[in-house]
Amino acid sequence: MRITLIPPLDRLDRDDRSLLLYDGTLLSLGPIGAAVTKFAVDGIGFDELLDLMLDLFGPPDGDARAFLGAAVDELVASHVLQVVTD
């Protein structure tokens, strides 16, 4: 699985948050979404992304893999990320 950012028309990063502009839609991302989209600019595998997120944020309470999977699914549903299976 390869996760890739769908390039926005414009992006503003401030502190640990991001604003992404897509064809008339402005999305505000918190720290998790902002980090995922930064790491996915050139495409990234899920396991590599998980390792980077754990390094950046530390382990969450609960299942890190499920938590990240839910975040990726939400960003895919919002047309921010695309997922290509190998």
PyMOL commands that place a pseudoatom at each C-alpha (Angstrom):
pseudoatom trace, name=CA, resn=MET, resi=1, chain=A, elem=C, hetatm=0, pos=[0.000, 0.000, 0.000]
pseudoatom trace, name=CA, resn=ARG, resi=2, chain=A, elem=C, hetatm=0, pos=[1.316, 3.425, -0.972]
pseudoatom trace, name=CA, resn=ILE, resi=3, chain=A, elem=C, hetatm=0, pos=[-0.234, 6.588, 0.478]
pseudoatom trace, name=CA, resn=THR, resi=4, chain=A, elem=C, hetatm=0, pos=[0.147, 9.796, -1.523]
pseudoatom trace, name=CA, resn=LEU, resi=5, chain=A, elem=C, hetatm=0, pos=[-1.005, 13.362, -1.005]
pseudoatom trace, name=CA, resn=ILE, resi=6, chain=A, elem=C, hetatm=0, pos=[-3.324, 14.707, -3.685]
pseudoatom trace, name=CA, resn=PRO, resi=7, chain=A, elem=C, hetatm=0, pos=[-1.612, 18.055, -4.310]
pseudoatom trace, name=CA, resn=PRO, resi=8, chain=A, elem=C, hetatm=0, pos=[-3.671, 20.991, -3.042]
pseudoatom trace, name=CA, resn=LEU, resi=9, chain=A, elem=C, hetatm=0, pos=[-3.951, 24.268, -4.935]
pseudoatom trace, name=CA, resn=ASP, resi=10, chain=A, elem=C, hetatm=0, pos=[-2.362, 25.950, -1.930]
pseudoatom trace, name=CA, resn=ARG, resi=11, chain=A, elem=C, hetatm=0, pos=[-1.123, 24.991, 1.513]
pseudoatom trace, name=CA, resn=LEU, resi=12, chain=A, elem=C, hetatm=0, pos=[-0.399, 26.982, 4.650]
pseudoatom trace, name=CA, resn=ASP, resi=13, chain=A, elem=C, hetatm=0, pos=[1.484, 25.346, 7.516]
pseudoatom trace, name=CA, resn=ARG, resi=14, chain=A, elem=C, hetatm=0, pos=[1.564, 27.045, 10.880]
pseudoatom trace, name=CA, resn=ASP, resi=15, chain=A, elem=C, hetatm=0, pos=[2.966, 25.467, 14.014]
pseudoatom trace, name=CA, resn=ASP, resi=16, chain=A, elem=C, hetatm=0, pos=[1.674, 21.882, 13.899]
pseudoatom trace, name=CA, resn=ARG, resi=17, chain=A, elem=C, hetatm=0, pos=[-1.453, 22.561, 11.808]
pseudoatom trace, name=CA, resn=SER, resi=18, chain=A, elem=C, hetatm=0, pos=[-2.177, 22.966, 8.098]
pseudoatom trace, name=CA, resn=LEU, resi=19, chain=A, elem=C, hetatm=0, pos=[-4.738, 24.576, 5.831]
pseudoatom trace, name=CA, resn=LEU, resi=20, chain=A, elem=C, hetatm=0, pos=[-5.167, 22.925, 2.425]
pseudoatom trace, name=CA, resn=LEU, resi=21, chain=A, elem=C, hetatm=0, pos=[-7.099, 24.499, -0.433]
pseudoatom trace, name=CA, resn=TYR, resi=22, chain=A, elem=C, hetatm=0, pos=[-8.764, 22.191, -2.955]
pseudoatom trace, name=CA, resn=ASP, resi=23, chain=A, elem=C, hetatm=0, pos=[-10.921, 23.643, -5.752]
pseudoatom trace, name=CA, resn=GLY, resi=24, chain=A, elem=C, hetatm=0, pos=[-13.142, 25.799, -3.551]
pseudoatom trace, name=CA, resn=THR, resi=25, chain=A, elem=C, hetatm=0, pos=[-12.751, 23.705, -0.396]
pseudoatom trace, name=CA, resn=LEU, resi=26, chain=A, elem=C, hetatm=0, pos=[-10.541, 24.783, 2.492]
pseudoatom trace, name=CA, resn=LEU, resi=27, chain=A, elem=C, hetatm=0, pos=[-9.570, 22.012, 4.896]
pseudoatom trace, name=CA, resn=SER, resi=28, chain=A, elem=C, hetatm=0, pos=[-8.104, 22.624, 8.319]
pseudoatom trace, name=CA, resn=LEU, resi=29, chain=A, elem=C, hetatm=0, pos=[-5.914, 19.796, 9.591]
pseudoatom trace, name=CA, resn=GLY, resi=30, chain=A, elem=C, hetatm=0, pos=[-4.776, 19.250, 13.150]
pseudoatom trace, name=CA, resn=PRO, resi=31, chain=A, elem=C, hetatm=0, pos=[-1.366, 17.896, 14.095]
pseudoatom trace, name=CA, resn=ILE, resi=32, chain=A, elem=C, hetatm=0, pos=[-2.008, 14.280, 13.042]
pseudoatom trace, name=CA, resn=GLY, resi=33, chain=A, elem=C, hetatm=0, pos=[-3.508, 15.149, 9.646]
pseudoatom trace, name=CA, resn=ALA, resi=34, chain=A, elem=C, hetatm=0, pos=[-0.872, 17.792, 8.982]
pseudoatom trace, name=CA, resn=ALA, resi=35, chain=A, elem=C, hetatm=0, pos=[1.956, 15.356, 9.711]
pseudoatom trace, name=CA, resn=VAL, resi=36, chain=A, elem=C, hetatm=0, pos=[0.424, 12.568, 7.617]
pseudoatom trace, name=CA, resn=THR, resi=37, chain=A, elem=C, hetatm=0, pos=[0.034, 14.876, 4.619]
pseudoatom trace, name=CA, resn=LYS, resi=38, chain=A, elem=C, hetatm=0, pos=[3.604, 16.179, 4.930]
pseudoatom trace, name=CA, resn=PHE, resi=39, chain=A, elem=C, hetatm=0, pos=[5.002, 12.640, 5.020]
pseudoatom trace, name=CA, resn=ALA, resi=40, chain=A, elem=C, hetatm=0, pos=[2.802, 11.573, 2.080]
pseudoatom trace, name=CA, resn=VAL, resi=41, chain=A, elem=C, hetatm=0, pos=[3.876, 14.286, -0.387]
pseudoatom trace, name=CA, resn=ASP, resi=42, chain=A, elem=C, hetatm=0, pos=[6.045, 11.909, -2.436]
pseudoatom trace, name=CA, resn=GLY, resi=43, chain=A, elem=C, hetatm=0, pos=[4.195, 8.738, -1.445]
pseudoatom trace, name=CA, resn=ILE, resi=44, chain=A, elem=C, hetatm=0, pos=[4.932, 6.528, 1.531]
pseudoatom trace, name=CA, resn=GLY, resi=45, chain=A, elem=C, hetatm=0, pos=[4.192, 3.003, 2.670]
pseudoatom trace, name=CA, resn=PHE, resi=46, chain=A, elem=C, hetatm=0, pos=[1.851, 2.508, 5.622]
pseudoatom trace, name=CA, resn=ASP, resi=47, chain=A, elem=C, hetatm=0, pos=[4.485, 0.871, 7.843]
pseudoatom trace, name=CA, resn=GLU, resi=48, chain=A, elem=C, hetatm=0, pos=[7.020, 3.624, 7.155]
pseudoatom trace, name=CA, resn=LEU, resi=49, chain=A, elem=C, hetatm=0, pos=[4.359, 6.246, 7.875]
pseudoatom trace, name=CA, resn=LEU, resi=50, chain=A, elem=C, hetatm=0, pos=[3.464, 4.472, 11.109]
pseudoatom trace, name=CA, resn=ASP, resi=51, chain=A, elem=C, hetatm=0, pos=[7.116, 4.486, 12.216]
pseudoatom trace, name=CA, resn=LEU, resi=52, chain=A, elem=C, hetatm=0, pos=[7.471, 8.206, 11.439]
pseudoatom trace, name=CA, resn=MET, resi=53, chain=A, elem=C, hetatm=0, pos=[4.249, 9.060, 13.272]
pseudoatom trace, name=CA, resn=LEU, resi=54, chain=A, elem=C, hetatm=0, pos=[5.302, 7.041, 16.336]
pseudoatom trace, name=CA, resn=ASP, resi=55, chain=A, elem=C, hetatm=0, pos=[8.672, 8.816, 16.325]
pseudoatom trace, name=CA, resn=LEU, resi=56, chain=A, elem=C, hetatm=0, pos=[6.949, 12.196, 16.098]
pseudoatom trace, name=CA, resn=PHE, resi=57, chain=A, elem=C, hetatm=0, pos=[4.023, 11.719, 18.496]
pseudoatom trace, name=CA, resn=GLY, resi=58, chain=A, elem=C, hetatm=0, pos=[4.925, 8.671, 20.569]
pseudoatom trace, name=CA, resn=PRO, resi=59, chain=A, elem=C, hetatm=0, pos=[2.608, 5.702, 21.018]
pseudoatom trace, name=CA, resn=PRO, resi=60, chain=A, elem=C, hetatm=0, pos=[-1.101, 6.467, 21.416]
pseudoatom trace, name=CA, resn=ASP, resi=61, chain=A, elem=C, hetatm=0, pos=[-3.370, 4.917, 23.989]
pseudoatom trace, name=CA, resn=GLY, resi=62, chain=A, elem=C, hetatm=0, pos=[-4.619, 1.879, 22.103]
pseudoatom trace, name=CA, resn=ASP, resi=63, chain=A, elem=C, hetatm=0, pos=[-3.742, 0.393, 18.729]
pseudoatom trace, name=CA, resn=ALA, resi=64, chain=A, elem=C, hetatm=0, pos=[-1.432, 2.728, 16.788]
pseudoatom trace, name=CA, resn=ARG, resi=65, chain=A, elem=C, hetatm=0, pos=[-2.025, 0.869, 13.525]
pseudoatom trace, name=CA, resn=ALA, resi=66, chain=A, elem=C, hetatm=0, pos=[-5.820, 1.194, 13.832]
pseudoatom trace, name=CA, resn=PHE, resi=67, chain=A, elem=C, hetatm=0, pos=[-5.574, 4.839, 14.881]
pseudoatom trace, name=CA, resn=LEU, resi=68, chain=A, elem=C, hetatm=0, pos=[-3.386, 5.745, 11.891]
pseudoatom trace, name=CA, resn=GLY, resi=69, chain=A, elem=C, hetatm=0, pos=[-5.558, 3.668, 9.562]
pseudoatom trace, name=CA, resn=ALA, resi=70, chain=A, elem=C, hetatm=0, pos=[-8.619, 5.641, 10.662]
pseudoatom trace, name=CA, resn=ALA, resi=71, chain=A, elem=C, hetatm=0, pos=[-6.776, 8.944, 10.092]
pseudoatom trace, name=CA, resn=VAL, resi=72, chain=A, elem=C, hetatm=0, pos=[-5.694, 7.849, 6.604]
pseudoatom trace, name=CA, resn=ASP, resi=73, chain=A, elem=C, hetatm=0, pos=[-9.238, 6.661, 5.804]
pseudoatom trace, name=CA, resn=GLU, resi=74, chain=A, elem=C, hetatm=0, pos=[-10.649, 10.040, 6.842]
pseudoatom trace, name=CA, resn=LEU, resi=75, chain=A, elem=C, hetatm=0, pos=[-8.139, 11.907, 4.675]
pseudoatom trace, name=CA, resn=VAL, resi=76, chain=A, elem=C, hetatm=0, pos=[-8.919, 9.614, 1.721]
pseudoatom trace, name=CA, resn=ALA, resi=77, chain=A, elem=C, hetatm=0, pos=[-12.647, 10.253, 2.202]
pseudoatom trace, name=CA, resn=SER, resi=78, chain=A, elem=C, hetatm=0, pos=[-11.891, 14.000, 2.196]
pseudoatom trace, name=CA, resn=HIS, resi=79, chain=A, elem=C, hetatm=0, pos=[-9.982, 13.606, -1.116]
pseudoatom trace, name=CA, resn=VAL, resi=80, chain=A, elem=C, hetatm=0, pos=[-6.704, 14.691, 0.470]
pseudoatom trace, name=CA, resn=LEU, resi=81, chain=A, elem=C, hetatm=0, pos=[-4.893, 11.350, 0.143]
pseudoatom trace, name=CA, resn=GLN, resi=82, chain=A, elem=C, hetatm=0, pos=[-5.010, 8.532, -2.331]
pseudoatom trace, name=CA, resn=VAL, resi=83, chain=A, elem=C, hetatm=0, pos=[-4.075, 4.962, -1.547]
pseudoatom trace, name=CA, resn=VAL, resi=84, chain=A, elem=C, hetatm=0, pos=[-2.625, 2.619, -4.159]
pseudoatom trace, name=CA, resn=THR, resi=85, chain=A, elem=C, hetatm=0, pos=[-2.277, -1.044, -3.331]
pseudoatom trace, name=CA, resn=ASP, resi=86, chain=A, elem=C, hetatm=0, pos=[0.776, -2.885, -4.575]
for i in range(1, 86): cmd.bond("trace and resi %d" % i, "trace and resi %d" % (i + 1))
show_as sticks, trace
zoom trace
